[in-house]
Amino acid sequence: MRLVALPALRARLLDALDRHLPTHAHAEPSLRAALRQLASHPGKLVRAQLVLIGAEQHGWSAAAAEQLACAIEFFHVASLVLDDLPCMDNAETRRGQPCVHRRHGDATAILAALALINRAYALAGEAFLRAPRTVRRAAVTCLHRALGHAGLVGGQAWDLAFARTDRSSRTVAKIAAAKTGALFELTVLLPALAAPASGVERRWLRALCVYWGLQFQAADDLRDVLLTSVAAGKTTQRDQLMARPNLALALGVPAARHRLARLDTQIRRTLHQLNACSSRWDYLRQFHDTASALLARPVEAETVAA
């Protein structure tokens, strides 16, 4: 399979996200404005693009693939809105704009996040509506594991409690795997549920999700330490101030950069193992080759300018 150019995927996703946004003309004005703010300032859409590629590779219809991609993106955006709240990271900017709670208030930000989560579950349900019962059950299990106490929610709880831990790099990695890795688990595993994968293949897929999550979070940790808020497009220098997990703070910048490079090696070895099982997973390798700068951009070049 030859991957579609990423700009074409992005344009398609922006249209789908706008169509599926959980708002309408008669919605409460502040809530509608908050949701529109989120829609008008999308991020890199890394996860959504990978969902779209994977779903179509495994035979999903175009409509179902778009529904699932939007669902994962809405889960992701909702987690960012909640992360930025004063009771969490108390951030000021996100994606180059004032955070939703700064512009529309804490209550509206929470409601916007809930609206996105609610819509995401509905879209995921619609995407799997015509799948066999066993696949639908597997999807529910995957969503529960990735988003619940063993995944995103639990990881955020440990993030907030980090100051009371040993603050080691091992604990940092554990939290990153639970938070960032969990979203990659949804990104990779949900579209692949339609594929008759072996137990070995699914173990490699889960390992890939962990490595991608760790790589993405390590790059984000480096940007938090090394970049200004203007350069990063979001509030930086917060992790040390608030005693939050950050690999660059736990290991030092040189060691964190080395870990980032080592994770890329582990990812490529995992992708090789998957392709040895079946060529149907080659889209994951192609995506990593095409979008590795988006998945976890090394900050060496960025910090020269900073």
Phi, psi and chi 1 to 4 in degrees:
 res  aa     phi    psi   chi1   chi2   chi3   chi4
   1 MET       -  135.2 -179.3 -162.7   71.2      -
   2 ARG   -98.3  126.2 -176.8  177.8  179.2   81.6
   3 LEU   -68.7  141.3  -70.4 -178.4      -      -
   4 VAL   -68.4  145.9  177.4      -      -      -
   5 ALA   -56.8  135.9      -      -      -      -
   6 LEU   -57.3  -38.7  -68.4  179.5      -      -
   7 PRO   -58.8  -36.5  -27.8   37.5      -      -
   8 ALA   -67.0  -40.9      -      -      -      -
   9 LEU   -61.9  -42.6  -80.0 -179.2      -      -
  10 ARG   -62.9  -43.9 -178.6  176.7  176.1   83.2
  11 ALA   -62.4  -41.5      -      -      -      -
  12 ARG   -63.7  -41.3 -179.8 -179.7  167.1 -169.9
  13 LEU   -69.1  -39.5  -78.7  165.8      -      -
  14 LEU   -60.2  -39.6  -71.0  174.2      -      -
  15 ASP   -64.7  -44.9  176.4   68.9      -      -
  16 ALA   -64.5  -42.5      -      -      -      -
  17 LEU   -62.6  -38.3  -71.2  164.4      -      -
  18 ASP   -66.9  -40.1 -175.7   70.3      -      -
  19 ARG   -67.1  -34.7  -76.1 -172.5  -77.1  108.8
  20 HIS   -96.4    2.6  -69.2  -60.6      -      -
  21 LEU   -60.1  133.1 -168.7   69.5      -      -
  22 PRO   -79.3   64.8   31.3  -36.2      -      -
  23 THR  -151.2  166.2 -172.2      -      -      -
  24 HIS  -154.2  175.8   54.0   80.8      -      -
  25 ALA   -62.9  -26.8      -      -      -      -
  26 HIS  -100.2   10.2  -58.8  -65.8      -      -
  27 ALA   -68.9  158.2      -      -      -      -
  28 GLU   -55.9  130.4 -167.5  -80.1  -35.5      -
  29 PRO   -55.4  -42.3  -27.0   35.4      -      -
  30 SER   -67.3  -42.3  -66.0      -      -      -
  31 LEU   -65.2  -42.8  178.0   60.1      -      -
  32 ARG   -61.6  -41.9 -174.9  173.5   68.8 -113.9
  33 ALA   -65.0  -39.5      -      -      -      -
  34 ALA   -63.6  -44.9      -      -      -      -
  35 LEU   -66.8  -38.2  -70.7  165.7      -      -
  36 ARG   -66.0  -35.6  -78.9  -65.8  169.6 -166.6
  37 GLN   -60.2  -45.0  176.4 -175.2  -25.8      -
  38 LEU   -64.1  -39.0  -66.9  168.4      -      -
  39 ALA   -72.0  -31.4      -      -      -      -
  40 SER   -83.7   -6.9   61.8      -      -      -
  41 HIS  -130.5   66.5  -62.8   92.3      -      -
  42 PRO   -71.0  157.1   28.7  -36.0      -      -
  43 GLY   -87.1 -147.7      -      -      -      -
  44 LYS   -74.9  -18.6  -58.9 -179.9 -176.9   72.8
  45 LEU    59.9   32.5  -59.6 -179.6      -      -
  46 VAL   -58.7  -51.0  169.4      -      -      -
  47 ARG   -65.7  -45.0  -62.9  162.3 -172.8   81.3
  48 ALA   -62.2  -40.0      -      -      -      -
  49 GLN   -64.0  -41.5  -69.4 -176.1   59.2      -
  50 LEU   -68.1  -37.0 -174.5   51.7      -      -
  51 VAL   -61.4  -45.1  170.5      -      -      -
  52 LEU   -62.2  -44.8 -160.5   58.1      -      -
  53 ILE   -63.0  -48.0  -67.3  168.5      -      -
  54 GLY   -65.3  -43.6      -      -      -      -
  55 ALA   -61.8  -44.2      -      -      -      -
  56 GLU   -71.9  -31.8  -64.7 -168.5  -19.8      -
  57 GLN   -61.9  -35.5  168.9   69.0   10.7      -
  58 HIS   -94.8   15.8  -65.0  -55.4      -      -
  59 GLY    91.2   11.6      -      -      -      -
  60 TRP   -69.8  154.0  -67.1   58.0      -      -
  61 SER   -70.1  159.5   68.8      -      -      -
  62 ALA   -60.6  -41.1      -      -      -      -
  63 ALA   -65.0  -44.8      -      -      -      -
  64 ALA   -66.9  -38.4      -      -      -      -
  65 ALA   -61.8  -42.3      -      -      -      -
  66 GLU   -67.1  -38.9  -71.7  178.3    0.5      -
  67 GLN   -61.1  -44.8  -72.4  172.1  -29.9      -
  68 LEU   -67.9  -40.3 -170.2   60.0      -      -
  69 ALA   -62.1  -43.1      -      -      -      -
  70 CYS   -65.6  -38.0  -70.3      -      -      -
  71 ALA   -59.5  -48.1      -      -      -      -
  72 ILE   -64.6  -39.8  -58.5  -49.6      -      -
  73 GLU   -66.0  -39.0 -176.3   60.7   19.1      -
  74 PHE   -66.6  -39.3  -73.1  158.0      -      -
  75 PHE   -58.6  -45.7  -79.3  131.7      -      -
  76 HIS   -62.3  -49.2  172.8   54.0      -      -
  77 VAL   -63.7  -40.7  173.3      -      -      -
  78 ALA   -59.9  -39.7      -      -      -      -
  79 SER   -64.5  -34.6   74.2      -      -      -
  80 LEU   -68.9  -41.8  -61.1 -179.1      -      -
  81 VAL   -59.3  -44.6  173.0      -      -      -
  82 LEU   -69.7  -39.9  -64.8  174.4      -      -
  83 ASP   -58.0  -35.0  -82.6   -6.0      -      -
  84 ASP   -79.5  -12.5  -71.5  -20.9      -      -
  85 LEU   -59.6  154.1  -72.0  169.9      -      -
  86 PRO   -55.4  -33.1  -28.1   36.4      -      -
  87 CYS   -78.8   -6.8   59.8      -      -      -
  88 MET  -110.2  -99.3  -62.2  -75.8 -169.6      -
  89 ASP   -95.1  -10.6  -69.6  -14.0      -      -
  90 ASN    53.0   48.5 -165.2   24.5      -      -
  91 ALA   -82.2  160.5      -      -      -      -
  92 GLU  -108.2  -37.7  -63.7 -179.5    2.2      -
  93 THR  -128.9  153.0   57.5      -      -      -
  94 ARG  -150.8  128.1  171.1   72.9   68.3  174.9
  95 ARG    55.8   37.6  -64.9  174.6  175.3  173.6
  96 GLY    77.1    8.4      -      -      -      -
  97 GLN  -128.1  159.0  -62.7  -70.3  -44.4      -
  98 PRO   -57.8  140.4  -22.5   32.6      -      -
  99 CYS   -57.7  154.4  -67.6      -      -      -
 100 VAL   -56.3  -41.5  173.2      -      -      -
 101 HIS   -69.2  -26.5   70.9  -86.9      -      -
 102 ARG   -71.4  -34.4  -64.0  -81.5  177.9  177.7
 103 ARG   -90.9  -34.3 -178.2  167.9  -75.3  174.3
 104 HIS  -120.4   -3.7  -56.7  -74.6      -      -
 105 GLY    97.1  154.5      -      -      -      -
 106 ASP   -60.9  -45.6  -64.8    3.1      -      -
 107 ALA   -61.6  -44.5      -      -      -      -
 108 THR   -66.1  -37.5  -62.0      -      -      -
 109 ALA   -62.1  -44.1      -      -      -      -
 110 ILE   -63.0  -43.2  -67.3  169.8      -      -
 111 LEU   -64.8  -37.9  -69.6  174.2      -      -
 112 ALA   -63.4  -42.4      -      -      -      -
 113 ALA   -62.6  -43.0      -      -      -      -
 114 LEU   -63.9  -38.4  -70.7  173.6      -      -
 115 ALA   -63.2  -40.1      -      -      -      -
 116 LEU   -67.5  -42.8  -70.5  172.5      -      -
 117 ILE   -63.7  -44.4  -67.4  168.3      -      -
 118 ASN   -60.2  -45.3 -179.0   65.7      -      -
 119 ARG   -65.4  -37.6 -175.2   61.7  172.5  145.8
 120 ALA   -62.5  -44.9      -      -      -      -
 121 TYR   -62.4  -40.5  -86.1  115.4      -      -
 122 ALA   -64.2  -43.4      -      -      -      -
 123 LEU   -65.2  -41.2  -74.3  169.9      -      -
 124 ALA   -62.5  -41.5      -      -      -      -
 125 GLY   -62.0  -42.4      -      -      -      -
 126 GLU   -65.3  -38.2  -69.6  176.4   24.1      -
 127 ALA   -63.1  -35.7      -      -      -      -
 128 PHE   -95.3    7.1  -79.4   95.8      -      -
 129 LEU   -57.6  -38.9 -161.6   59.1      -      -
 130 ARG   -96.8    6.3  -68.2  177.2  175.2   81.1
 131 ALA   -78.7  157.7      -      -      -      -
 132 PRO   -58.9  155.8  -23.6   33.8      -      -
 133 ARG   -57.6  -39.8 -179.6  179.3  -62.8  179.9
 134 THR   -63.5  -36.0   54.4      -      -      -
 135 VAL   -69.9  -40.8  173.0      -      -      -
 136 ARG   -62.2  -41.7  -64.7 -160.4  -55.4  -89.7
 137 ARG   -63.9  -41.0  -74.2  177.4  175.1  171.5
 138 ALA   -62.9  -36.5      -      -      -      -
 139 ALA   -65.7  -42.5      -      -      -      -
 140 VAL   -61.1  -43.9  169.9      -      -      -
 141 THR   -61.7  -43.3  -60.8      -      -      -
 142 CYS   -63.8  -44.2 -173.7      -      -      -
 143 LEU   -62.3  -44.7  -76.2  163.5      -      -
 144 HIS   -62.6  -45.1  173.8   68.4      -      -
 145 ARG   -65.9  -42.6 -178.3  176.7   59.7 -116.8
 146 ALA   -76.0  -32.4      -      -      -      -
 147 LEU  -101.2  -15.8  -62.8  174.2      -      -
 148 GLY   -89.3 -152.0      -      -      -      -
 149 HIS   -65.2  -24.6   65.3   86.8      -      -
 150 ALA   -88.0   -5.4      -      -      -      -
 151 GLY  -127.7 -117.4      -      -      -      -
 152 LEU   -61.6  -48.5 -174.1   59.9      -      -
 153 VAL   -65.1  -46.0  170.3      -      -      -
 154 GLY   -64.0  -39.3      -      -      -      -
 155 GLY   -63.3  -39.2      -      -      -      -
 156 GLN   -66.3  -35.4 -179.4   62.7   24.0      -
 157 ALA   -63.0  -43.1      -      -      -      -
 158 TRP   -68.4  -31.9  -81.2  112.3      -      -
 159 ASP   -59.7  -46.1 -174.5  -70.0      -      -
 160 LEU   -68.2  -27.9  -64.1  172.0      -      -
 161 ALA   -94.8    8.2      -      -      -      -
 162 PHE   -57.4  -35.9 -176.9   70.1      -      -
 163 ALA   -60.7  -22.8      -      -      -      -
 164 ARG   -94.9    6.0  -59.4 -165.7  -62.3  -86.0
 165 THR   -99.8 -172.9   70.9      -      -      -
 166 ASP   -77.2   -6.1   59.1    7.4      -      -
 167 ARG    58.7   26.8  -55.8 -164.9 -169.3 -167.2
 168 SER   -82.1  165.0   67.2      -      -      -
 169 SER   -64.6  -29.7   60.6      -      -      -
 170 ARG   -64.3  -42.7 -176.6 -174.6  -63.0  -87.9
 171 THR   -67.7  -38.4  -59.6      -      -      -
 172 VAL   -58.2  -45.5  170.6      -      -      -
 173 ALA   -65.7  -39.2      -      -      -      -
 174 LYS   -60.4  -42.9  175.7 -176.3  175.4 -178.2
 175 ILE   -69.4  -40.7  -65.4  170.6      -      -
 176 ALA   -63.2  -39.1      -      -      -      -
 177 ALA   -64.5  -37.8      -      -      -      -
 178 ALA   -72.7  -35.9      -      -      -      -
 179 LYS   -91.4  -69.5  -69.7 -178.3   62.3  179.4
 180 THR   -70.7  -40.0  -45.4      -      -      -
 181 GLY   -63.7  -33.8      -      -      -      -
 182 ALA   -63.4  -40.5      -      -      -      -
 183 LEU   -67.8  -35.4  -77.3  172.1      -      -
 184 PHE   -68.6  -29.2  -85.1  107.8      -      -
 185 GLU   -62.6  -43.8 -174.7  172.3  -37.2      -
 186 LEU   -63.3  -41.2  -66.6 -178.5      -      -
 187 THR   -61.4  -41.5  -60.6      -      -      -
 188 VAL   -92.4  -45.5  173.4      -      -      -
 189 LEU   -77.2  -37.5  -63.3 -174.7      -      -
 190 LEU   -61.0  -49.5  -77.5  179.6      -      -
 191 PRO   -63.0  -31.1  -20.6   32.1      -      -
 192 ALA   -78.3   -5.9      -      -      -      -
 193 LEU   -63.7  -23.2  -72.1  175.7      -      -
 194 ALA   -77.9  -11.6      -      -      -      -
 195 ALA   -92.5  138.4      -      -      -      -
 196 PRO   -77.3   68.3   29.6  -33.8      -      -
 197 ALA   -79.9  146.8      -      -      -      -
 198 SER   -78.7  168.7   67.4      -      -      -
 199 GLY   -60.9  -37.4      -      -      -      -
 200 VAL   -64.0  -44.3  171.5      -      -      -
 201 GLU   -62.4  -42.1  -73.0  172.4  -55.9      -
 202 ARG   -66.8  -32.4  -64.2 -157.6 -177.9  -81.3
 203 ARG   -66.7  -40.8  -77.1 -165.4  -66.8  -87.2
 204 TRP   -66.5  -37.9  -75.5  119.8      -      -
 205 LEU   -62.6  -42.2  -72.5  171.0      -      -
 206 ARG   -66.1  -39.0  -70.9 -168.5  177.8   92.6
 207 ALA   -62.9  -40.3      -      -      -      -
 208 LEU   -60.6  -42.0  176.9   64.0      -      -
 209 CYS   -61.4  -41.9  -63.5      -      -      -
 210 VAL   -63.1  -47.6  172.1      -      -      -
 211 TYR   -64.0  -43.2  -67.4  146.2      -      -
 212 TRP   -62.5  -41.6  -99.1  -22.7      -      -
 213 GLY   -62.3  -43.7      -      -      -      -
 214 LEU   -65.5  -40.5  -67.3  175.2      -      -
 215 GLN   -64.9  -46.7 -174.7 -168.8   41.1      -
 216 PHE   -61.7  -43.7 -166.8   92.7      -      -
 217 GLN   -70.3  -36.4 -171.4   59.8   54.9      -
 218 ALA   -62.5  -41.7      -      -      -      -
 219 ALA   -64.5  -40.3      -      -      -      -
 220 ASP   -65.0  -38.2 -165.1   58.4      -      -
 221 ASP   -63.3  -41.2  -71.1  -10.5      -      -
 222 LEU   -64.1  -41.0  -79.4  161.7      -      -
 223 ARG   -64.6  -36.3  -76.9 -169.0  -74.8  -91.0
 224 ASP   -62.6  -36.3  179.4   80.4      -      -
 225 VAL   -81.3  -37.5  170.4      -      -      -
 226 LEU  -101.5  -21.8  -63.2  171.0      -      -
 227 LEU  -105.4  156.6  -61.9 -174.0      -      -
 228 THR   -80.0  164.9   64.6      -      -      -
 229 SER   -62.4  -35.0  -63.9      -      -      -
 230 VAL   -65.6  -45.5  172.8      -      -      -
 231 ALA   -67.4  -36.6      -      -      -      -
 232 ALA   -83.3  -21.3      -      -      -      -
 233 GLY    80.1    6.3      -      -      -      -
 234 LYS  -152.9  167.3   66.3  175.4 -174.2  176.4
 235 THR   -63.3  125.8  -54.2      -      -      -
 236 THR  -116.2 -178.5   59.9      -      -      -
 237 GLN    62.0   25.1  -47.0  -66.8  -36.3      -
 238 ARG   -93.7  -31.2  -57.8  -65.1  -69.8  170.6
 239 ASP   -61.8  -45.0  -69.4  -17.1      -      -
 240 GLN   -68.6  -40.7 -175.3  169.6   19.6      -
 241 LEU   -62.0  -38.2  179.4   64.8      -      -
 242 MET  -105.3    9.8  -56.8 -173.5   72.9      -
 243 ALA    55.5   54.0      -      -      -      -
 244 ARG  -107.0  157.3  -64.5  -64.7  162.1   77.5
 245 PRO   -63.6  132.5   20.1  -31.9      -      -
 246 ASN  -155.9  120.9 -176.3  -59.3      -      -
 247 LEU   -64.6  -37.1 -168.1   67.9      -      -
 248 ALA   -66.0  -32.1      -      -      -      -
 249 LEU   -77.2  -34.9  -65.3  174.8      -      -
 250 ALA   -74.3  -37.2      -      -      -      -
 251 LEU  -107.4  -21.5  -68.0  178.1      -      -
 252 GLY    96.6  153.6      -      -      -      -
 253 VAL   -61.9  -47.8  169.6      -      -      -
 254 PRO   -59.3  -43.4  -24.9   35.9      -      -
 255 ALA   -68.1  -34.7      -      -      -      -
 256 ALA   -66.9  -39.3      -      -      -      -
 257 ARG   -64.4  -39.9  -76.2  175.1  170.3  158.1
 258 HIS   -63.4  -41.4  177.6   73.4      -      -
 259 ARG   -62.2  -38.7  176.8   73.5   61.8   85.7
 260 LEU   -60.9  -44.2 -164.0   63.0      -      -
 261 ALA   -66.6  -39.2      -      -      -      -
 262 ARG   -66.5  -36.5 -167.6  172.8   70.9 -176.8
 263 LEU   -63.7  -37.8  -77.3  165.7      -      -
 264 ASP   -61.8  -39.5 -173.3   71.4      -      -
 265 THR   -63.2  -43.4  -60.4      -      -      -
 266 GLN   -64.4  -37.6  -69.8  173.3  -56.0      -
 267 ILE   -62.5  -45.3  -71.5  167.4      -      -
 268 ARG   -67.9  -34.7  -65.9 -173.9 -176.8  -80.8
 269 ARG   -66.2  -40.2  -73.2  174.7  178.4  168.7
 270 THR   -65.5  -42.7  -57.2      -      -      -
 271 LEU   -62.3  -37.0  -69.4  167.7      -      -
 272 HIS   -63.1  -42.1  177.1   75.9      -      -
 273 GLN   -63.8  -40.3  -66.4  -68.1  -20.9      -
 274 LEU   -63.9  -44.5  -83.0  167.3      -      -
 275 ASN   -67.3  -27.6  -74.3  -21.4      -      -
 276 ALA   -68.3  -29.3      -      -      -      -
 277 CYS   -74.8  -44.0  -65.8      -      -      -
 278 SER  -164.5  142.0  172.2      -      -      -
 279 SER   -71.9  -10.8   60.6      -      -      -
 280 ARG   -67.8  -16.2   67.2  167.1  167.4 -104.6
 281 TRP   -90.9    5.5  -53.5  113.1      -      -
 282 ASP   -64.5  -23.3 -166.9   51.7      -      -
 283 TYR   -61.4  -29.5   74.6   92.5      -      -
 284 LEU   -67.6  -41.3  -65.7  168.3      -      -
 285 ARG   -65.3  -44.1  179.0 -167.7   60.2   79.0
 286 GLN   -62.0  -40.2  -68.9 -175.5   55.6      -
 287 PHE   -65.1  -42.4 -173.2   86.1      -      -
 288 HIS   -63.6  -40.4 -174.7   69.3      -      -
 289 ASP   -63.8  -38.6  -71.7  -17.5      -      -
 290 THR   -79.3  -38.4  -55.9      -      -      -
 291 ALA  -118.9   19.1      -      -      -      -
 292 SER   -61.3  -31.3   58.5      -      -      -
 293 ALA   -66.5  -27.6      -      -      -      -
 294 LEU   -84.0  -36.0  -63.6  177.5      -      -
 295 LEU   -65.3  -43.0  -71.7  168.7      -      -
 296 ALA  -159.2   82.2      -      -      -      -
 297 ARG   -71.3  121.0 -179.2 -177.4  -59.4  165.6
 298 PRO   -61.3  140.0  -20.8   32.0      -      -
 299 VAL   -93.2    6.5  -61.9      -      -      -
 300 GLU   -56.9  -47.7  -75.5   85.0  -12.4      -
 301 ALA   -69.0  -36.4      -      -      -      -
 302 GLU   -68.0  -35.5  -67.6  178.7  -79.2      -
 303 THR   -77.7  -16.3   54.4      -      -      -
 304 VAL   -63.3  -45.4  171.5      -      -      -
 305 ALA   -70.5  -32.4      -      -      -      -
 306 ALA   -73.0      -      -      -      -      -
